[in-house]
Amino acid sequence: MEEDEPNVVMSGKCQTVTLSGYPFSVEIYRLETESLWTLEVVDCDGTSHVWDDQFRSDKDARTAALEAIRSEGPIAFMRGSNVIPFSQD
């Protein structure tokens, strides 16, 4: 018998934020079997930025996303040195 994969729980704290005219999609989620939250920000070019660290609460994750974008500035955030863009093929 095959085991079911756990469901992904999306936080109610997910949102789209626009800074200096650039939209960012803040996605916060966890597996239903886990307690820690994963943070992913997708910029206007469709590039995904996923935090290595997980968060105890979805509120902490949202705060980290907003602080990172604001402190680095939208363009610097999008052009971070650790960004690997996905192929658009």
GUMI-409613 format. One record per atom (N, C-alpha, C): x, y, z; residue in one letter; residue number from 1; atom name. Coordinates in steps of 0.1 Angstrom, whole numbers, plus 5000, padded with zeros to 4 digits. Atoms other than C-alpha are relative to their C-alpha. Layout:
BEGIN
 east north   up r   k  a
    X     Y    Z A NUM CA
...
END
This chain:
BEGIN
 east north   up r   k  a
 5008  4988 5000 M   1  N
 5000  5000 5000 M   1 CA
 5009  5012 5000 M   1  C
 4992  4988 5002 E   2  N
 5013  5034 4990 E   2 CA
 4995  5010 5010 E   2  C
 5003  4990 4990 E   3  N
 5015  5061 5017 E   3 CA
 4997  5013 4993 E   3  C
 5003  4987 5006 D   4  N
 4999  5095 5009 D   4 CA
 5011  5010 5004 D   4  C
 4991  4989 4997 E   5  N
 5022  5125 5007 E   5 CA
 4992  5010 5009 E   5  C
 5006  4990 4992 P   6  N
 5015  5151 5034 P   6 CA
 4995  5012 4992 P   6  C
 5005  4988 5006 N   7  N
 4994  5181 5024 N   7 CA
 5009  5012 5003 N   7  C
 4993  4987 4998 V   8  N
 5010  5216 5020 V   8 CA
 4989  5009 5006 V   8  C
 5008  4991 4993 V   9  N
 4995  5241 5044 V   9 CA
 5005  5014 4996 V   9  C
 4996  4986 5003 M  10  N
 4995  5277 5030 M  10 CA
 4996  5009 5011 M  10  C
 5003  4990 4990 S  11  N
 4996  5305 5055 S  11 CA
 4991  5011 4996 S  11  C
 5009  4988 5003 G  12  N
 4970  5332 5057 G  12 CA
 5008  5013 4999 G  12  C
 4991  4988 5000 K  13  N
 5000  5356 5059 K  13 CA
 5006  5002 4986 K  13  C
 4995  4999 5014 C  14  N
 5008  5350 5022 C  14 CA
 4994  5013 4994 C  14  C
 5005  4987 5005 Q  15  N
 5005  5383 5003 Q  15 CA
 5009  5004 4988 Q  15  C
 4992  4994 5010 T  16  N
 5017  5403 4973 T  16 CA
 5003  5014 5005 T  16  C
 4996  4987 4996 V  17  N
 5037  5434 4982 V  17 CA
 5007  5007 4989 V  17  C
 4994  4992 5010 T  18  N
 5047  5462 4959 T  18 CA
 5008  5011 5006 T  18  C
 4990  4990 4995 L  19  N
 5078  5482 4967 L  19 CA
 5006  5007 4988 L  19  C
 4994  4992 5011 S  20  N
 5090  5510 4943 S  20 CA
 4995  4995 4987 S  20  C
 5006  5004 5012 G  21  N
 5066  5497 4917 G  21 CA
 5003  4985 4996 G  21  C
 4997  5014 5002 Y  22  N
 5080  5461 4919 Y  22 CA
 4992  4991 5008 Y  22  C
 5008  5010 4991 P  23  N
 5056  5433 4930 P  23 CA
 5008  4988 5004 P  23  C
 4993  5012 4994 F  24  N
 5068  5405 4952 F  24 CA
 4989  4991 5006 F  24  C
 5010  5010 4995 S  25  N
 5047  5374 4960 S  25 CA
 5007  4993 5012 S  25  C
 4994  5007 4988 V  26  N
 5054  5363 4996 V  26 CA
 4992  4988 5003 V  26  C
 5006  5013 4998 E  27  N
 5046  5326 5000 E  27 CA
 5006  4994 5012 E  27  C
 4996  5006 4987 I  28  N
 5047  5310 5034 I  28 CA
 4992  4987 5001 I  28  C
 5007  5013 5000 Y  29  N
 5039  5273 5037 Y  29 CA
 5008  4990 5009 Y  29  C
 4994  5011 4993 R  30  N
 5046  5241 5056 R  30 CA
 4993  4987 4997 R  30  C
 5007  5013 5002 L  31  N
 5038  5204 5054 L  31 CA
 4991  4998 5012 L  31  C
 5010  5002 4989 E  32  N
 5008  5194 5075 E  32 CA
 5006  4993 5012 E  32  C
 4994  5008 4990 T  33  N
 5031  5171 5095 T  33 CA
 5011  5007 5007 T  33  C
 4989  4992 4995 E  34  N
 5056  5198 5103 E  34 CA
 4995  5012 5007 E  34  C
 5004  4988 4993 S  35  N
 5055  5228 5126 S  35 CA
 5007  5013 4995 S  35  C
 4993  4989 5005 L  36  N
 5081  5250 5109 L  36 CA
 4996  5005 4987 L  36  C
 5005  4994 5012 W  37  N
 5073  5274 5081 W  37 CA
 5011  5003 4990 W  37  C
 4990  4997 5010 T  38  N
 5092  5278 5048 T  38 CA
 4995  5013 4993 T  38  C
 5002  4987 5006 L  39  N
 5095  5313 5032 L  39 CA
 5005  5000 4986 L  39  C
 4996  4998 5014 E  40  N
 5096  5319 4995 E  40 CA
 4995  5013 4995 E  40  C
 5004  4988 5006 V  41  N
 5095  5352 4977 V  41 CA
 5002  4999 4985 V  41  C
 4998  5000 5015 V  42  N
 5089  5354 4939 V  42 CA
 4999  5014 4996 V  42  C
 5000  4986 5004 D  43  N
 5099  5386 4923 D  43 CA
 4993  5002 4986 D  43  C
 5007  4997 5012 C  44  N
 5084  5403 4892 C  44 CA
 5005  4993 4988 C  44  C
 4995  5008 5011 D  45  N
 5107  5383 4869 D  45 CA
 4997  4986 5001 D  45  C
 5003  5014 4998 G  46  N
 5094  5351 4883 G  46 CA
 5011  4992 5007 G  46  C
 4989  5007 4993 T  47  N
 5126  5343 4902 T  47 CA
 4996  4997 5014 T  47  C
 5003  5005 4986 S  48  N
 5121  5323 4934 S  48 CA
 5012  5002 5009 S  48  C
 4990  4998 4990 H  49  N
 5140  5333 4965 H  49 CA
 4995  4992 5012 H  49  C
 5004  5009 4989 V  50  N
 5137  5305 4992 V  50 CA
 5010  5002 5011 V  50  C
 4992  4999 4988 W  51  N
 5151  5310 5027 W  51 CA
 5005  4986 5004 W  51  C
 4995  5012 4995 D  52  N
 5174  5283 5039 D  52 CA
 4995  4996 5014 D  52  C
 5005  5002 4986 D  53  N
 5162  5288 5075 D  53 CA
 4985  4999 4999 D  53  C
 5014  5000 4998 Q  54  N
 5127  5279 5085 Q  54 CA
 4996  5008 5012 Q  54  C
 5005  4990 4990 F  55  N
 5105  5299 5109 F  55 CA
 4990  4993 5009 F  55  C
 5009  5006 4990 R  56  N
 5086  5290 5141 R  56 CA
 4986  5005 4997 R  56  C
 5014  4996 5002 S  57  N
 5056  5311 5130 S  57 CA
 5000  5007 4986 S  57  C
 5002  4994 5013 D  58  N
 5042  5324 5097 D  58 CA
 5002  5015 5001 D  58  C
 4998  4986 4997 K  59  N
 5043  5359 5112 K  59 CA
 5015  5003 4999 K  59  C
 4985  4998 5000 D  60  N
 5081  5356 5117 D  60 CA
 5005  4999 4986 D  60  C
 4996  5001 5014 A  61  N
 5085  5345 5081 A  61 CA
 4996  5012 4992 A  61  C
 5004  4988 5007 R  62  N
 5065  5374 5067 R  62 CA
 5008  5012 5004 R  62  C
 4992  4989 4995 T  63  N
 5084  5398 5088 T  63 CA
 5014  5000 4994 T  63  C
 4987  5002 5006 A  64  N
 5117  5384 5075 A  64 CA
 5000  5004 4986 A  64  C
 5001  4997 5014 A  65  N
 5106  5387 5039 A  65 CA
 4999  5015 4998 A  65  C
 5001  4986 5002 L  66  N
 5095  5423 5042 L  66 CA
 5012  5008 5004 L  66  C
 4988  4994 4995 E  67  N
 5126  5433 5062 E  67 CA
 5011  4999 4989 E  67  C
 4989  5003 5010 A  68  N
 5149  5417 5036 A  68 CA
 4998  5009 4987 A  68  C
 5003  4992 5012 I  69  N
 5132  5434 5006 I  69 CA
 5002  5015 5003 I  69  C
 4999  4986 4997 R  70  N
 5130  5468 5023 R  70 CA
 5015  5004 5003 R  70  C
 4986  4997 4996 S  71  N
 5166  5467 5037 S  71 CA
 5009  5000 4988 S  71  C
 4991  5001 5012 E  72  N
 5182  5456 5004 E  72 CA
 4995  5009 4989 E  72  C
 5006  4993 5011 G  73  N
 5159  5475 4982 G  73 CA
 4995  4990 4990 G  73  C
 5006  5009 5009 P  74  N
 5137  5459 4956 P  74 CA
 5010  4995 4989 P  74  C
 4991  5004 5011 I  75  N
 5163  5459 4927 I  75 CA
 5012  4992 5005 I  75  C
 4989  5008 4994 A  76  N
 5192  5447 4949 A  76 CA
 4995  4987 5005 A  76  C
 5005  5013 4995 F  77  N
 5170  5420 4964 F  77 CA
 4998  4990 4988 F  77  C
 5002  5009 5012 M  78  N
 5161  5407 4929 M  78 CA
 5013  4996 4993 M  78  C
 4987  5003 5006 R  79  N
 5197  5408 4918 R  79 CA
 5010  4994 5009 R  79  C
 4991  5006 4990 G  80  N
 5212  5390 4948 G  80 CA
 5009  4990 4994 G  80  C
 4990  5009 5006 S  81  N
 5243  5370 4942 S  81 CA
 4997  4985 5001 S  81  C
 5004  5014 4998 N  82  N
 5227  5337 4953 N  82 CA
 4988  4996 4992 N  82  C
 5012  5002 5008 V  83  N
 5199  5339 4928 V  83 CA
 5003  4991 4988 V  83  C
 4999  5008 5012 I  84  N
 5196  5311 4902 I  84 CA
 4987  5000 4993 I  84  C
 5013  4999 5007 P  85  N
 5169  5320 4877 P  85 CA
 4996  4987 4993 P  85  C
 5005  5011 5006 F  86  N
 5147  5292 4864 F  86 CA
 4999  5002 4985 F  86  C
 5001  4998 5015 S  87  N
 5147  5286 4826 S  87 CA
 4986  5002 4996 S  87  C
 5013  4997 5004 Q  88  N
 5117  5300 4809 Q  88 CA
 4996  4991 4988 Q  88  C
 5003  5009 5011 D  89  N
 5117  5272 4783 D  89 CA
 4987  4992 5002 D  89  C
END
